């Protein structure tokens, strides 16, 4: 079922409704009054320092009360200008979906690592057993429920980060072995891709229905609330390792299945290796938007990727661009505001208000 969102006001963000309208306009290929902006530094969520008294890191991650309280503490006094929203996402790490099928994870300060379980297909394939009684599945349900109990009018609650399909198979098998499978054992690789996809919509529905029943919008780690609909962020980071032909054979059918019941889809394009599949990705009409993650080092600055961004614009898709504030002026000179959603890291509110004014003027060029 779709959301019937009851949230219309947040005490931490009085302009919540107007900002949500800008996000929805962006999904529809329109600019309401200006290009939407999220003031956020890429991977900032990994810089959080904890000072808990838990005996182990796993204990801290699994303490649902602590996690919700810590999030509430972290947003106290925080600025939420423009399309920046306070959203709590239940989280045990990026490979939780793989772990729903068996296996274990090691928890570190800001992330967790899944332990590969498929070393030999003949002996190990039976280890993949999806269960809603799985410890990680039940923990994420608990984290969700505690978040809903504590959110009040201060923050929203999203659903967990879910990575089915190619990236789930990668977690089970490992990079080197899965790449070799695509050369020497494609039949078993296809089995893994299928197993990594078949329960996704059921899992998504469980979390979506809990949040919908509580009147929450649909949102997850990308922190964009969709009041009336089902939002999903498909991705396939493993696809940077494979050819366009293999992506069309193995990845594209999974993508089509993932997005078929969704109303709002943003494909997470993690660097130029994934971008080589852009035509296949954009062949799926349900994918309305792209998040372009340019990477660092030689992939910076953004100016070398303008042709890719223009191409996405030419296909009438929205595009999220992670932009350094020092590149903003030059970027706006060279690019049309059409279909843009800007993510910009800032140091203070004065910077943010100045950027909003600049982007308002730029938006008039659409």
URSULHU-V185320 format. One record per backbone hydrogen bond with DSSP energy under -0.5 kcal/mol. CO is the residue of the C=O (numbers start at 0). NH is the residue of the N-H. If there is no record, write none. Layout:
CO & NH
CO & NH
This chain:
2 & 4
5 & 7
9 & 12
12 & 9
12 & 15
14 & 18
15 & 19
16 & 20
17 & 21
18 & 22
19 & 23
20 & 24
21 & 25
22 & 26
23 & 27
24 & 29
25 & 28
29 & 31
33 & 32
35 & 341
36 & 82
37 & 39
37 & 343
40 & 43
42 & 45
43 & 46
44 & 47
55 & 59
56 & 60
57 & 61
58 & 62
59 & 62
61 & 63
62 & 66
63 & 67
64 & 68
65 & 69
66 & 70
67 & 71
68 & 72
69 & 73
70 & 74
71 & 75
72 & 75
74 & 77
80 & 38
80 & 83
81 & 83
82 & 84
84 & 86
85 & 155
86 & 88
87 & 89
87 & 157
92 & 91
92 & 95
94 & 98
95 & 99
97 & 100
98 & 101
99 & 130
100 & 128
103 & 114
105 & 112
110 & 107
112 & 105
113 & 115
116 & 118
119 & 123
120 & 124
123 & 126
124 & 127
126 & 128
130 & 133
133 & 137
134 & 138
135 & 139
136 & 140
137 & 141
138 & 142
139 & 143
140 & 144
141 & 145
142 & 146
143 & 147
144 & 148
145 & 149
146 & 150
147 & 151
150 & 153
150 & 154
152 & 10
152 & 11
155 & 87
157 & 89
159 & 161
163 & 166
164 & 168
165 & 169
166 & 170
167 & 171
168 & 172
169 & 173
171 & 116
171 & 117
173 & 177
174 & 178
175 & 179
176 & 180
177 & 181
178 & 182
179 & 182
179 & 183
180 & 184
184 & 188
185 & 189
186 & 190
187 & 191
188 & 192
189 & 193
190 & 194
191 & 195
193 & 196
193 & 197
195 & 164
196 & 199
198 & 202
199 & 203
200 & 204
201 & 205
202 & 206
203 & 207
204 & 208
205 & 209
206 & 210
207 & 211
208 & 212
209 & 213
210 & 215
211 & 214
214 & 5
214 & 6
216 & 218
217 & 225
218 & 158
219 & 222
222 & 224
224 & 226
225 & 217
226 & 4
228 & 2
229 & 262
229 & 263
231 & 265
233 & 267
235 & 238
236 & 239
237 & 240
238 & 241
242 & 246
243 & 247
244 & 248
245 & 249
245 & 250
246 & 250
246 & 251
249 & 253
250 & 254
251 & 255
252 & 256
253 & 257
254 & 258
255 & 259
256 & 259
258 & 261
263 & 231
264 & 287
264 & 288
266 & 268
266 & 290
267 & 235
267 & 269
268 & 270
268 & 292
270 & 273
270 & 274
271 & 275
273 & 276
274 & 277
276 & 280
277 & 281
278 & 282
279 & 282
280 & 283
282 & 284
283 & 286
285 & 287
287 & 317
288 & 266
289 & 291
289 & 319
290 & 268
290 & 292
291 & 293
291 & 321
292 & 270
295 & 298
296 & 299
300 & 303
301 & 304
302 & 305
304 & 308
305 & 309
306 & 310
307 & 311
308 & 312
309 & 313
310 & 314
311 & 314
311 & 316
312 & 315
317 & 289
318 & 320
318 & 340
319 & 291
320 & 322
320 & 342
322 & 344
323 & 326
323 & 327
324 & 327
326 & 330
327 & 331
328 & 332
329 & 333
330 & 334
336 & 339
338 & 318
339 & 35
340 & 320
341 & 37
341 & 343
342 & 322
343 & 39
347 & 351
348 & 352
349 & 353
350 & 354
351 & 355
352 & 356
353 & 357
354 & 358
355 & 359
356 & 360
357 & 361
358 & 362
359 & 363
360 & 363
361 & 364
362 & 365
